Amino acid sequence: RQHDALNLLRRARIMPVLSLASAEQGLACARALAAGGLSAIEVTLRTPAALAAIRAIRDAGLALTVGAGTVLDAAQLDAAIAHGAEFIVTPGTPPALADALQRAPLPVIPGAASASEIMALHARGFRTLKFFPAAAIGGIAALKALHGPFAELSFCPTGGIGEHDAKDYLALPNVPCVGGSWMVKKDWLDAGDWAAVSASARRSLGG
Ligand code: 3PG
């Protein structure tokens, strides 16, 4: 499953992190992102509509993998799986959540922010991690330094990344994918400007 998580990130390259107001908004946004060429999205469990949005996106059968993000505990993990989430992302990974993720029957990308956290997850068999909040904890320089001792690990940096530096992160050997909210502006979500979302997705892939 760690291999599945890595393949998912390698294929995706860019991971939109979405906080959605409704299932309808989520579905329309997912369609627009898929039309723009993106293959995976992370729906954060930060809004009341998040689980319904994951269910709606999954049921639509788009050419796009939908995961749940901001998963903070085992109960949220179970709820996300029950609503059709195809992968799981966490901002950090305390031991009880790591236990639950180890048992989970789908690709998981646990969050870490330091060498010690990375080592704890490595010891449990995780090889593909989220590096959060990336810009605030050293960004590209930190990921370069971590590649020394942790050369077999891959990271999806997220937090504070934008259009201007996503490519620089992606050029690192230990970064198969970068995540963030920059490619879906809240104004476009609010206005239903799906053409803008598709164009932004295309741009984020370098198109
Ligand atoms: C996350 O949960 O991954 C971040 O909140 C996304 O970060 P960004 O909004 O700074 O891109």
Residues whose N, C-alpha, C, O or C-beta is under 5 A from the ligand:
A	BS01	3PG	V17 T158 G159 G160 I161 G179 G180 S181 W182
